[in-house]
Structure formats: structure tokens, C-alpha cells
Amino acid sequence: MATLLDVQDLKTHFFTQEGVVKAVDGVSYDLEEGETLGLVGESGCGKTVSALSIMRLIPDPPGKTVGGQVLFNGEDLLKLNNAQMRRIRGRQIAMVFQEPMTSLNPVLTVERQLTESLELHLSMSRSDARKEAVHRLEQVGIPDSERRIKQYPHQFSGGMRQRVMIAMALSCNPKLIIADEPTTALDVTIQAQILELMKSLSKEYGVSLIIITHNLGVVARYADRVNIMYAGRIIERGTAEEIYRNPRHPYTLGLLNSVPRLDQPRKEKLDPIEGQPPDMINLPQGCSFRERCRYAIDRCAEEVPLLQEVGEGHLSACFVAKDLVSKTEEGKS
Amino acid sequence: MNTVGHRGNGRSDNILVDVKSLKMHFPVTSGILFQRTVGHIKAVDDISFFVRRGETLGLVGESGCGKTTTGRCILQLYRPTAGSILFEDVDLCSMKGRELRAMRRRMQVIFQDPYSSLNPRMTAGNIIGEPLIVHGLIRSKREYRERVAELLSIVGLNPYMSDRFPHEFSGGQRQRIGVARALAVNPQFIVCDEPVSALDVSIQAQIINLLEELQEQFSLTYLFIAHDLSVVRHISDRVAVMYLGHIVEIAERNEIYANPLHPYTKALLSAVPIPDPLVDAQRERILLTGEVPSPLTPPRGCVFHPRCWMDTEECQEGIPELEEVQANHWVACIHVPGYGTH
């Protein structure tokens, strides 16, 4: 498969009165055609900012992408001018946002919102665009789409609004869809529906997906590869199976251990990650996870660990990644 | 329905909260000048359950199913439309004014969102200390300061933080302030309304462990309202599942997770994602079609029937009542083996 997206050393910083927030600080990853990538991390770790940087939607000021490359089909998106970028957004790369309540325009009908990009990007006529929009709504499982297309967003439930968002994202046959917490605002049973829908549509059309989430469970079933982010950097990446079965970074391990799981016997006590996420303005020297890490050694305070191969296609940014293996197995026995 | 749990089970003397046939209907009005009621949203429609002293009852369900309304009715933040809520055999629904305020000292609440539930203009210390003044539990300034410091350290915060404002704390720390405020009046019963769902994954476990430690230390009784079934299994002794204003199943924790009987419980459990691609791929997943209907116009008969794969004509004939089909396992579905034989 060919590489669709290649992000190299991306840096997006926010220049605030309190200081510089390095929201994304040297992030590199690639994505193949048709692949689903999970981008996992807690609030404030830079996962949304890294996605918005690809789309060049960072509010400037205070934010600025200060370095790196975003190669999309070999072309650096960061070098395009605004008019060129507008032709990419929605046409080649589409987004599905977290809150379908606030990301749809409340004063426009669903029809207008769906046909807008079709008319703009594909130069369709009003009536063709309308037909296409009805067809897209059917595809995402909205019953009675001829009638519902004339309605306003408030007439749809949360799950249905998210389906409308997906229909909008799909409408111009993009190559890549970035879904930012697409199911966080939805109920468990609806969440399963939406994820199944996204996955089956991406398979059908060969669209690549980036699913951004804070919930490790959500992407386990759907992602081919997973990137774990912490404090503006990717600290571990690998295939979903490797990340979940053989985590090689103390943070990933901590996240997996801290959630209660339905498939395992109930633990007497949960095993949380101690402490708080770091203050992004005054990041500690060395590894930013060091203060919460139970495996930290002296070297962690002096150098920032870089991503290094610890297995086939499995990278971890931790000095003790190799020793971690024996420790996790001890924990299991 | 009134008989839920009243048949022995050795329960009679250790019940702390006993909810009987609780209904909470909110009127829907129309018209600009002359408002008239055009319908009722049946947020909670005839539910009965009890909470034993010292236990945690988990209340799960999707948004809009009435779980928060149930919690608020128990605290009398809403006055229920019908039914009774016995707190140590005293009916809260018939109480008013001073009498009710005295009861409120014994039951507290921890809210979901630690960002909006703390007054941004009050210091952490004053947020925690306010209930002490309201209920007249302290006699001097010194005692007040000591008690606030004590509460802060109980929840794992440093007493010197009492002069800080909520915005100076992280999400997990704010939730600790919310817990300390609830503990200030030495309550017996705490309604935890989605206390961890607004927090980051790595922080959730800290708060859950804290709640468990406090329960042991102060012999607290919890009603734990949540939509995350993995968390509920961890913290609860018994679990009640709600759907559209009705309780559809109640059982002991291990029983309900190992042997769910109601189709809705089964679907809900199968939809919980598991952080392991291999295990998750092998699980049978029941994908429900459609969405939760509006509580303004609930479906006829069993409220779950439009989304249920076991749906038959009989399901529309009447609302199935909770019945004890196995020891301590109550379910409201006519298709469960053993239902209707009692």
C-alpha cells in the first residue's frame, strides 16, 4: 500500500501571555491508504491540535505551526497557500468533530450543509447535489432521508447528527477522514453503531481514517495502528495488537492497568497512574512522564527519550522499554 | 410492583433508602401568554428499589433514561409526582422546611462536572466549609479551619491549598474538593452522579479508589449513577439498569454481569469496548437498531420493544413489572424464562 500521509517532526506551539505552550512538539507518523489509525491520549496532550495542524485550522494568533512537514500524497500541506488549502479541505481531507450539537450550523437545513461542499468542490448543480446528498444520508443509515434532509440539526438526535456529520465528511469522496472523538458525546449503544458505520464505509471506499480518542477501548477493535500521545509527543506507536498486548511504555501500561475491564475478573483495587498530567508551559526536564512513572531512572531526568524500535514496527520513547517487558510479565503471573 | 424486595431476603432491618413506586413527571407547556400543559415527560415512571446500609447500588443507563432524575428525587431536589422515598423508614416526600433540611445533612451528592459544580468565586476552603456553617456544625473559627484542613487531607489534598480558587486545580483535584464538600456534614448516604465521567482515564482510577476508601472509613452508602458499565462493575455491590424511566433489571453485581437476563442489559454489556483487539474481536456484539424514543411519547407496553430483537405482539400489551425470576435477580421482560410463573 502507498503512503497517503506522512507527518514529519510537526511542531505547533501556542504563544500565550503565560508562556509558550508546546502543544505538539515533534510529532512524526505515517498513514497508508485505507488504513485506520488511532490517536490516543488524555485531554491536553495535543492530539486534537496535531489533527487541526494537518488541516491548517490552528487559530493564529496565538497558535502557530513552527516546524515540520505534512506530506499528503507527497505534497507538503504546510507550504500551500490558502486557496490551495481550501481545495484540500473537505475535498481530500474531511473532518468529523466531537460535538455534533455545536459543529453543525443550527440555522441551515441539513440539505444546505450537505450540498454546499458538493457544489463548491465538485461543481455539481443544485439538483444533482441534492440527489447526491439524499443518497449520502441513506448510506449513513438515516431512514426517510428525502424528508429528513429538509430538516434542521435540532430536529435530529445526537446519534443522527453524528451520522449527518459523517455524510458531510464522505460527500466529496475524500481520501482521508479525521474523526476527533466521534463518539465521546454519544451513548454506548449508539457509539457502537457509529463506529461500525465509519469502519464499514472506510472499507467500502478505501478511505483512510484517523480516529482521535481518549478511550483506549474505543479504537482497539477498529484501528490497524495506534499512536499514544503524552504532553505533545508520541510516546509509543505500533499495531493495535502490539500496543494492547505488549505495551512498552510505562504510560501506556499505566493506562491499560488503570481501567476496570469487563473481560477480566474484578480487581479489589484499581491501579491508577499517580499524580497529574504536567503543566504544558513548564514541562519538566527530560521525559515529561518521569514524575508519574514508577520505572524512572536517573537518565530520565537528563535526556528526552526518543522513539526507538522495540519490536517489529513497534516504537517506544522510553529508556527502560526493554526492561518493561519482564515487569509486565511478572505482573501477569 | 410495590412488593419489590419486600419478600424476606433478611433485608428488613438494614435498608437505608427504600424507594417505592417513584414517579417524576415533568409538565410540557405550550403557548406564550397562557401556558397550558400539553403533555408530560415521564422521566421516571413507577420505579421501586432499595439501598442497603453500607452498600453501593450502581444505577446504569443511557442519557435521558432518568437515572439522574432518580438521584435528585431521593435528595428531594425534585419533589416527586408520586411514590414514596423512605430514608430510615421516614418518608422524605412528606417533609418540608426545617425538617427536610435536617435530613439533608445525612445525604449528600457528588456531581459529574467538577468544572461547573464548584463556585468559581469561592476558595476551596470556603466551598468545603460552607455546609458546616449552614448546618451549624462548628462553634468557632478555629474549629472551622481545623475541620476544613482535616477534610482536605482526607481526600488527598494539601491543607495549604484551602485558599486557592477552583481554576487553580486540575479536574481530578476539583473532584476531590467536591468529595470533601459532600463529606463535610458526615453524611450516611451519598448520591454519586457520574463522578468520574468528566475526568481523564488516568485520573478516574484515583477518584474511584478514593471513593472506595472513604466508604470503608466512614461506613458510607452510595447510589452510584454512571453510564460506564466497567466502572459500575468495579464499584457496585448491586446494579440496577434503567431504560426510558423504568428499571428493567436489578441483581447482585457478579450475577448481572455473568448472567444478564433482560435483552437491553445484554445489548448494553455487549457494546462496552474492551481494550484488547483480540478479545474484542471474538465477542458477540448485539448492535441495537434505532435510538431511545422520546419520553414524551413512550412506546406502548414494554418501552424497549421497538429496539428489541425478541419483540413479539404480547410485548405491546402491558408494561412488564419487575419480577424475581431467580434469587435476588429481578427482571422486567416477559421473554425471560421463568418470568410470570410467580
Chai-1 contact restraints between the chains, C-beta under 6 A:
chainA,res_idxA,chainB,res_idxB,connection_type,confidence,min_distance_angstrom,max_distance_angstrom,comment,restraint_id
A,E42,B,D200,contact,1.0,0.0,6.0,A-B,restraint_1
A,S43,B,D200,contact,1.0,0.0,6.0,A-B,restraint_2
A,S157,B,E291,contact,1.0,0.0,6.0,A-B,restraint_3
A,G159,B,E291,contact,1.0,0.0,6.0,A-B,restraint_4
A,D187,B,E62,contact,1.0,0.0,6.0,A-B,restraint_5
A,D187,B,S63,contact,1.0,0.0,6.0,A-B,restraint_6
A,V188,B,A271,contact,1.0,0.0,6.0,A-B,restraint_7
A,T189,B,A271,contact,1.0,0.0,6.0,A-B,restraint_8
A,T189,B,L288,contact,1.0,0.0,6.0,A-B,restraint_9
A,A192,B,A271,contact,1.0,0.0,6.0,A-B,restraint_10
A,A192,B,L287,contact,1.0,0.0,6.0,A-B,restraint_11
A,L216,B,P275,contact,1.0,0.0,6.0,A-B,restraint_12
A,G217,B,P273,contact,1.0,0.0,6.0,A-B,restraint_13
A,G217,B,I274,contact,1.0,0.0,6.0,A-B,restraint_14
A,G217,B,P275,contact,1.0,0.0,6.0,A-B,restraint_15
A,V218,B,P273,contact,1.0,0.0,6.0,A-B,restraint_16
A,A220,B,P275,contact,1.0,0.0,6.0,A-B,restraint_17
A,A220,B,D276,contact,1.0,0.0,6.0,A-B,restraint_18
A,A220,B,P277,contact,1.0,0.0,6.0,A-B,restraint_19
A,A220,B,D280,contact,1.0,0.0,6.0,A-B,restraint_20
A,R221,B,D280,contact,1.0,0.0,6.0,A-B,restraint_21
A,A240,B,P277,contact,1.0,0.0,6.0,A-B,restraint_22
A,E241,B,P277,contact,1.0,0.0,6.0,A-B,restraint_23
A,Y244,B,P275,contact,1.0,0.0,6.0,A-B,restraint_24
A,Y244,B,D276,contact,1.0,0.0,6.0,A-B,restraint_25
A,Y244,B,P277,contact,1.0,0.0,6.0,A-B,restraint_26
A,L255,B,V201,contact,1.0,0.0,6.0,A-B,restraint_27
A,L256,B,P275,contact,1.0,0.0,6.0,A-B,restraint_28
A,S258,B,S202,contact,1.0,0.0,6.0,A-B,restraint_29
A,S258,B,A205,contact,1.0,0.0,6.0,A-B,restraint_30
A,P260,B,S230,contact,1.0,0.0,6.0,A-B,restraint_31
A,P260,B,V231,contact,1.0,0.0,6.0,A-B,restraint_32
A,P260,B,H234,contact,1.0,0.0,6.0,A-B,restraint_33
A,L262,B,S230,contact,1.0,0.0,6.0,A-B,restraint_34
A,L262,B,V272,contact,1.0,0.0,6.0,A-B,restraint_35
A,D263,B,I274,contact,1.0,0.0,6.0,A-B,restraint_36
A,D263,B,V279,contact,1.0,0.0,6.0,A-B,restraint_37
A,L270,B,A205,contact,1.0,0.0,6.0,A-B,restraint_38
A,L270,B,I208,contact,1.0,0.0,6.0,A-B,restraint_39
A,L270,B,N209,contact,1.0,0.0,6.0,A-B,restraint_40
A,P272,B,A205,contact,1.0,0.0,6.0,A-B,restraint_41
A,P272,B,Q206,contact,1.0,0.0,6.0,A-B,restraint_42
A,I273,B,S202,contact,1.0,0.0,6.0,A-B,restraint_43
A,Q276,B,S170,contact,1.0,0.0,6.0,A-B,restraint_44
